[in-house]
Amino acid sequence: MEIIISLISGALGGNVAGKLLSKYSMGTLGNSIVGILGGGLGSYLLGMLGMDLGGAEMNVTNILGNIAEGGVGGGALMAIIGVIKGMMNK
């Protein structure tokens, strides 16, 4: 269940980042796809580093932690890929 929450919040984070950084936006579908990848990757990497904000139990704190991990991961990856895409177009 944690990964599903991270993927959904990653998609949302990617789209929020796309709206805030409209210069680097890849459209709703592109932002969602990159956000989903970033949400999953961010959650996985933080878990490997021992900084997992979520947990195995399904309580409000762990759910909010998974949302934060996914949203930040999705937004960050969307911004990184958007900047790289913008540099390649020049």
Secondary structure, 3 states (H helix, E strand, C coil): CHHHHHHHHHHHHHHHHHHHCHHHCCHHHHHHHHHHHHHHHHHHHHHHCCCCCCCCCCCHHHHHHHHHHHHHHHHHHHHHHHHHHHHHCC
